[in-house]
Amino acid sequence: MSDFTFQPTTLLGVLQSGFYAVPMYQRSYSWSEQQVSDFWNDIKEAIEGENQYFLGTLVFSNEDGGFISVIDGQQRLATTTIILSAIKEKYESDGKIAYAATYSGLLSPLDPEDGCTKPRIRLNAEDHPYFSKLVLDGVMVDADVDSHKRILEAFQYFKRRIAEIVDADPSNWEPKIARIWKFLNKQARVVTVTAPNDADAFTIFETLNDRGADLTIADLLKNYLFSQAGNINIGSVQLKWQSANTILKEYQEEKMFIVFLRHLWSSMHGATRERDLFRDIKSEVRGAQASLDFATKIEESAKLYAAILSSDNDFWADYSAEDRGSVRNINEFNLQQSRPTLLAALEHFDKTEIKKTLAAFISIFVRGIIAGGIGGGQAERYLSDAAADIRSGAIKNTAQLVVKLKPIIPSDTVFERAFQTFSTTTNRFARYLLVALEKGMKQSAQPELVPNEDVEKVNLEHILPRSATASDWPAFTAEERATYPNRLGNMTLLSKGINNRIGNKSWSVKKAALSGSELDLNKVISAEADWRTGEIDKRQAALAKQALTVWKV
């Protein structure tokens, strides 16, 4: 490892001694109000006790040559800057221009070389324009991005705390504010570690944070990979990591990036718990080339993972509407444990097999949701092991994949029995089931591969209403009126206008409306003379028979 320097100093000493930049691949501002509040309370207690307060280690790199790169410490430095800005704003509003100018000179001092002010800290590309305008320039702007909202919340939080100090002693608040400056300048102790390049800086960072305290697993993984990359590969590894983050940020929250990493690793090595992920990757990925190879895999897999998350992704441009509908349905079922298998299939199967896999997964998941068992740890293990077998070549097509997954696929007997009594309060899932069953009755080639139909055109109808009254539905007991509305056998599909007209009315009214429907589902229902528990049970048993052919595996 190259030479590096340790320097004990204070938070204000750090800000006064250099110009800092958060690299583009670092996460955005992430402190919530709870962390900001804890930081403030620690400051208050240290000030009141006149104690030294150690705020940890800040890790920097001099590789940039201009700004000092912040490898670890941006949350503390950015939050300290926000506190100083809140104080500056109070001095400005009170007409104390000289005091305000002192803070302005610290936050953005004048650079004599070009005659312009220069910020002491620049956040990453996503955050800095907002941070600069709000915190450094004092211009109030709306926040749309999550990290911008957190910056705004922190700024408003500290403004409230400063206002409380002023309101508590309006005639003598300046000395109390000065104590905050004194604390940051003399009592808020840190140790800076500065390395000559990013690779060495990340090695230091990873060593200091080996136990993962106060860091997300994604942070640890990122910095471990950077520390392993070496001087030659670190730029490529950083860009690939950032690329993967950018790809997935369009589809999911930043905190879900670790879910993607776990699914990727599980698809390569079998089911892996989140708490084991850092340890397992660290034991497998060692050295500059391995770090680059894994970063490349992360970037390439992020593109496929984005396709799994959205049927509008360009990956599906040449697929049918039914296939894209299957992708939407898989996401609506929210069965995340399928993603390792899909990730491997999208990478290693051809288009024909991918289409077959989507169809098979729809049937497997519907059976699993109806009969139970698809959401547990056992299912995740089978699905992840299947993904690893796809990658190794042990599974070459959908037929072999189904054989591998057979232990977690409910049999026809189990599925039919569970379907006969299935109830749900999830309207979108009930609509999906009924649309697929209707297509099955019409002998559609692939009835299970249906997009979610437009809810503005076709509504879900509960024949026995959820708010049924005894006067309109005398054949049902109070208990039956509470439970039977959610039975699938009690549900059907109707156009929106008809559904609105019949509302919660009696069977005679609903029978007349259903008799005019062109849906096969409703022709069967309207043939019934009455609508009671027996009719619901009989209809659901018939639907269960139909379900065996619609969701066959």
C-alpha positions, -999 to 999 in steps of 0.1 A, spaced: 0 0 0 12 35 -8 20 61 19 -9 77 35 -14 103 63 -34 104 95 -44 138 109 -63 144 141 -84 176 137 -120 189 140 -149 191 117 -145 228 111 -108 222 107 -115 198 79 -138 222 61 -114 251 65 -83 232 52 -94 220 17 -120 217 -10 -138 184 -11 -158 165 -37 -180 134 -34 -173 111 -64 -202 104 -88 -204 67 -78 -210 75 -41 -245 73 -28 -265 104 -24 -273 123 8 -289 96 30 -294 109 66 -330 108 77 -344 132 103 -337 106 130 -300 106 122 -299 144 118 -317 146 152 -292 122 168 -263 143 155 -278 175 169 -286 160 203 -250 147 205 -238 182 197 -260 197 224 -249 173 251 -212 178 242 -216 216 243 -234 215 277 -208 192 292 -180 210 275 -167 176 264 -146 165 235 -167 145 210 -151 120 186 -170 117 153 -150 90 138 -126 87 108 -129 105 75 -113 89 45 -100 110 16 -81 105 -16 -58 130 -33 -61 113 -67 -83 140 -82 -55 166 -80 -81 194 -76 -108 186 -51 -101 161 -24 -122 130 -30 -145 120 0 -144 83 2 -161 81 37 -175 111 56 -199 129 32 -229 126 55 -210 142 84 -194 169 63 -227 177 44 -247 178 76 -222 201 93 -224 224 63 -262 225 65 -259 235 102 -235 263 93 -259 275 65 -289 275 89 -268 297 113 -258 320 85 -294 324 74 -304 335 109 -276 361 111 -287 374 76 -323 377 87 -313 395 118 -292 420 99 -259 408 113 -241 409 79 -206 406 92 -214 374 111 -232 360 81 -202 369 59 -179 348 81 -201 318 76 -204 325 39 -166 326 37 -164 292 52 -191 276 31 -180 291 -2 -148 311 0 -137 334 -28 -110 318 -50 -85 346 -58 -74 328 -90 -107 331 -108 -125 357 -87 -154 333 -80 -166 316 -48 -158 279 -46 -178 255 -24 -159 237 3 -178 205 -4 -194 193 -36 -219 164 -34 -224 139 -62 -237 149 -96 -274 143 -86 -273 162 -53 -249 191 -58 -270 214 -79 -298 212 -54 -275 213 -24 -256 243 -38 -288 263 -45 -305 255 -12 -277 252 13 -249 273 -1 -269 300 -19 -299 300 5 -325 298 -23 -356 278 -13 -364 252 -40 -388 223 -41 -374 188 -37 -386 159 -60 -357 134 -55 -356 114 -23 -320 126 -14 -331 162 -21 -360 158 3 -336 146 29 -314 176 24 -344 199 26 -356 182 58 -322 185 74 -320 222 65 -355 229 79 -347 208 110 -316 229 119 -334 261 111 -361 251 137 -334 242 163 -316 276 157 -350 294 160 -356 276 194 -323 289 207 -331 324 196 -367 323 210 -354 310 244 -333 341 249 -341 368 222 -318 395 237 -288 373 242 -288 344 217 -255 352 199 -233 337 225 -253 305 224 -249 302 186 -212 310 190 -209 279 212 -219 258 182 -191 273 162 -167 266 191 -178 230 194 -174 223 156 -140 241 157 -125 227 189 -146 198 204 -159 179 174 -129 157 169 -122 135 138 -92 117 124 -87 122 86 -70 95 67 -57 106 33 -44 83 6 -26 92 -26 -52 74 -48 -87 59 -46 -76 23 -45 -56 28 -14 -83 49 1 -109 22 -4 -86 -4 11 -84 17 42 -121 23 42 -130 -14 39 -105 -22 67 -119 4 91 -155 -7 84 -150 -44 83 -178 -50 108 -202 -29 88 -212 -5 115 -234 23 104 -231 13 67 -254 -5 44 -243 -38 29 -243 -21 -5 -219 5 8 -196 -22 21 -197 -42 -11 -190 -12 -32 -161 -1 -12 -147 -36 -9 -148 -40 -47 -131 -6 -51 -104 -16 -26 -97 -48 -45 -97 -31 -80 -62 -17 -78 -50 15 -95 -54 1 -130 -90 -12 -127 -106 11 -101 -119 36 -127 -136 9 -147 -151 -7 -115 -164 26 -103 -181 34 -137 -197 -1 -139 -210 2 -103 -224 37 -111 -239 24 -144 -258 -4 -126 -271 21 -100 -283 45 -127 -301 17 -146 -320 4 -116 -328 38 -100 -353 43 -128 -373 13 -116 -369 10 -79 -359 28 -47 -322 32 -40 -324 10 -9 -335 -19 -31 -301 -21 -49 -290 -46 -23 -320 -68 -32 -307 -69 -68 -272 -78 -56 -286 -106 -34 -307 -120 -63 -277 -118 -86 -255 -136 -62 -282 -162 -54 -286 -169 -91 -249 -177 -93 -243 -195 -60 -277 -206 -46 -300 -189 -21 -281 -164 0 -293 -144 30 -287 -107 30 -267 -109 62 -243 -134 46 -240 -115 13 -210 -93 21 -191 -122 37 -197 -146 8 -188 -121 -19 -157 -111 0 -145 -147 2 -151 -153 -35 -141 -120 -52 -104 -113 -45 -80 -93 -65 -81 -67 -93 -93 -89 -121 -120 -106 -100 -132 -72 -89 -135 -60 -125 -152 -92 -136 -178 -90 -109 -184 -53 -115 -189 -62 -152 -214 -89 -142 -232 -64 -120 -236 -39 -148 -247 -65 -174 -272 -81 -149 -287 -48 -139 -299 -44 -175 -317 -77 -173 -330 -71 -138 -345 -38 -151 -363 -59 -177 -377 -82 -150 -390 -51 -131 -408 -36 -161 -427 -49 -191 -420 -15 -208 -382 -21 -208 -367 -22 -243 -357 -59 -238 -394 -68 -244 -398 -48 -276 -399 -79 -298 -421 -99 -275 -459 -102 -277 -484 -83 -256 -492 -115 -238 -456 -120 -228 -453 -84 -216 -486 -89 -197 -470 -119 -180 -441 -98 -169 -465 -73 -154 -484 -101 -136 -453 -116 -122 -444 -82 -107 -480 -77 -94 -478 -111 -77 -447 -96 -60 -428 -129 -58 -393 -115 -56 -378 -150 -51 -385 -157 -88 -360 -130 -99 -328 -151 -95 -343 -177 -118 -356 -152 -143 -322 -133 -143 -304 -165 -152 -331 -174 -178 -329 -140 -195 -292 -143 -198 -289 -180 -210 -322 -190 -227 -332 -180 -262 -363 -160 -270 -385 -191 -274 -375 -206 -241 -379 -173 -223 -415 -171 -236 -421 -206 -223 -405 -198 -189 -428 -168 -185 -458 -189 -192 -446 -217 -169 -439 -192 -141 -474 -177 -143 -489 -212 -138 -464 -221 -111 -470 -189 -92 -508 -189 -95 -508 -225 -82 -485 -215 -54 -505 -185 -44 -538 -204 -44 -525 -236 -27 -498 -218 -6 -461 -226 -1 -446 -205 -30 -435 -176 -7 -414 -195 18 -377 -201 22 -379 -236 6 -393 -221 -26 -365 -195 -27 -339 -223 -23 -353 -243 -52 -356 -212 -74 -321 -200 -67 -306 -235 -72 -324 -237 -105 -309 -204 -115 -274 -217 -107 -281 -248 -127 -292 -226 -157 -259 -208 -154 -239 -240 -152 -257 -255 -181 -273 -283 -161 -307 -268 -171 -309 -259 -208 -346 -253 -213 -380 -247 -196 -390 -283 -195 -359 -291 -174 -365 -261 -153 -400 -273 -145 -387 -307 -135 -362 -290 -111 -390 -270 -95 -415 -299 -93 -412 -302 -55 -426 -267 -50 -453 -269 -76 -487 -278 -62 -501 -310 -79 -534 -309 -98 -552 -325 -68 -538 -300 -43 -544 -271 -66 -580 -280 -74 -589 -287 -38 -574 -253 -27 -591 -235 -56 -625 -248 -46 -625 -227 -14 -602 -198 -24 -611 -164 -11 -593 -131 -18 -597 -94 -10 -572 -84 -36 -593 -72 -65 -566 -71 -91 -556 -107 -85 -593 -118 -86 -597 -99 -119 -567 -116 -134 -580 -151 -124 -614 -144 -139 -601 -129 -171 -578 -160 -176 -608 -183 -168 -630 -165 -193 -603 -169 -220 -600 -205 -211 -638 -210 -215 -634 -194 -250 -606 -219 -256 -579 -193 -261 -545 -209 -270 -528 -194 -239 -555 -183 -215 -531 -177 -186 -510 -152 -205 -533 -122 -202 -523 -86 -195 -543 -69 -168 -574 -57 -185 -584 -20 -183 -602 -16 -150 -620 15 -164 -638 -8 -189 -643 -41 -170 -650 -41 -133 -649 -69 -107 -684 -77 -96 -692 -93 -62 -725 -110 -68 -732 -113 -31 -721 -77 -22 -695 -71 5 -721 -49 22 -751 -73 16 -782 -67 37 -804 -94 52 -835 -80 34 -819 -83 -1 -800 -116 6 -822 -135 31 -807 -169 21 -774 -160 38 -766 -160 75 -748 -130 89 -716 -151 90 -720 -161 54 -726 -125 43 -692 -117 59 -672 -145 43 -688 -155 10 -684 -122 -9 -647 -128 -11 -650 -163 -25 -638 -164 -61 -670 -184 -70 -690 -153 -60 -671 -129 -83 -674 -121 -120 -666 -94 -145 -690 -67 -158 -687 -36 -178 -683 -5 -157 -717 10 -165 -736 -21 -157 -717 -27 -125 -725 8 -113 -762 4 -120 -767 -29 -101 -745 -19 -72 -755 -38 -40 -789 -48 -52 -806 -82 -49 -801 -113 -69 -832 -107 -91 -817 -74 -103 -782 -88 -108 -795 -119 -126 -812 -97 -152 -780 -77 -158 -759 -108 -160 -782 -125 -185 -774 -98 -210 -736 -103 -208 -716 -119 -236 -691 -134 -211 -692 -171 -208 -686 -166 -170 -719 -147 -167 -740 -171 -190 -733 -199 -165 -742 -176 -135 -774 -162 -150 -787 -197 -156 -791 -202 -118 -826 -197 -104 -812 -183 -71 -778 -173 -57 -769 -190 -24 -740 -207 -8 -747 -239 -27 -746 -221 -60 -713 -203 -51 -697 -236 -40 -709 -254 -72 -696 -226 -95 -663 -224 -77 -659 -262 -81 -665 -258 -118 -640 -230 -120 -614 -252 -102 -618 -278 -129 -613 -251 -155 -582 -238 -136 -564 -271 -141 -563 -265 -178 -557 -227 -177 -528 -230 -153 -514 -263 -164 -477 -269 -159 
